[in-house]
């Protein structure tokens, strides 16, 4: 009987030790999880911010393309074809910048969406949504910039055929 009691005590001590080790492991894992979650949250917010800034850049490039296109048309009225060509080239460069900004916004939105997939938090979901919206606006701005660039190039081409 005494042997059985000693065996039971030994098993209880082994189980207690195992439970303590599991608790310590849980605390370590929980701390690492909290750190990883904080990093993902920061990544999501940063990616959303990058998408918004890329959107603003695309919109500004679109405005620049529109102004360059307008300058090209005005220069053509005065038969200053070199200036019109330069303005058309600038419009093209602005359109390219808008497309790059739209691509950056898309990449940032994808990063935000990826982070959201890792963590289902309201903050991350909102940031991802904002990044997606910024990507949409950046794409629309890039589209407008390309249209302005094409219009400027066509205006220059038309002026050259007239002279």
N, C-alpha and C positions, 0 to 999 in steps of 0.2 A: 504494500500500500504506500509506504514511504517513497519507494522508487517511482511509483506512478505520480505522486504529488510533485516530486522533484522534476520529473519529465514535463508535467503540466506547467510548472513555474518556468522552466527553461524555454518552453514554447511561448509562454506569455511574454517573457523578456525578449525573445527573438522577434515576436510580432510587434511589440512596442518599439523596438529599435527600427524595425522596417517601416513602421508608421511614421516615426520621427524623420527617417531619411526621406520618405515620400513627401512629407511636409516641407522639408528643406528644399527638395527638388522643385516642388510646386512654387515656392516663393521665388526661386531663381527664374523659373520659366515665366511666372507672372510678371516679374520685373522686366525681363527681356521682351515679353509681349507688349507691355505698356510702352517701352522705349520704341519698339518697332511701330506701334500704332501712332505714336507721336510723330515719328519720322514720316510715315505715310500721310498723316494729316498735313504736315508741312509741305510735302511734295504736292499734294492735291491743291493746296492753296497757291503754291508757287506756280504750278502748271496753269491754273486758272488765271492767275495774274499775267503770266506770259501770253496766254491766248488773248486776253483783253488788250494788252499792249501791242501785240501783233495786229490785232484788229484795228486799233487806232492808226498804226503805221500804214496798213493797207488803205484805210479811208483817206489818210493824208496823201498817200501816193496817188490815189484816185483823183483827189482834188488837183494835185500837181499835174497829172496827165490831162485833166480837163483844161487847166490854165495853159499848158503847153500847146494843146490842140487849138485853143482860142488864139494864142499868140501866132501859131502857124497860119491860121486863116487870116488874121489881121495883117501879117507880114505879106501874104500873097496879094492882098488888095493893093499893096504898094509895090508890088513886083520885086520883093526882096526874097528871092528864092533861097539863098543860102541861109538866111535867118529862119525861114520856114522849115528848111530841112533840119536845122539844128533843133528847132522846137519840136519837130516830129520825132527826132531821135530822143530828145528828152522825154517826150510823152511815152515812147517805147520803153525807155529805161524805168520810168515811173510805173508803167504797167508791169514790168518784170519785178520791180520791188514790191508791188502790191501782191503779185502772185506768190513771191517768196514769203511775204508776211502772212498770206492766207495759209500757205503750207506750214509755216511755223505755228500758226494758231491751231491748225488741225493736229499737228504733232503734240502740242501742249494739251489739247483737249483729249487726245488719245491717252496721254500720260495720266491725266486726271481721271479718266474713265477706268484706267487700269488700277489706279490707286483705290477707286471706289469699289472695284471688284474685290479688292483685298479687305476692305473695311466698309461695312455698311453703316455709315454715320450720316446724320442729317447734314452736317457741315460739308462733308465730302460730296454728298449728292448735290448740294446746292452749288458748290464750286465747279463740279463737273458740268452741271447744267449751264452755268454761266460761261464756261469755256466753250461748250458746244454752240451757244448763242453767239459768242464772239467769233467763232469760226465761221458761222453762217454770214455774219456781217462782213467779215474780212473777205470771204469768197465773193460776196456781192460787190464789194468795193473793187476787188481785183477785176471782176467782170466789166465794171464800168470803166476802169482804167484801160483795159484792153480795147474797149469800144472807142474811147477817146484817141488812143494811139492809132488805131486803124483809120479813124476819121482824119487825123492829122496827116497820116501818110497818103491817104487818098487825095486830100487837098493839095499836097505838094505835087503829087503825080498829075493831077488835073492842071495845075499851074504850069508844069513843065511842058505838057502837051500843047498849051495855049501859046507858049513862047517859041 
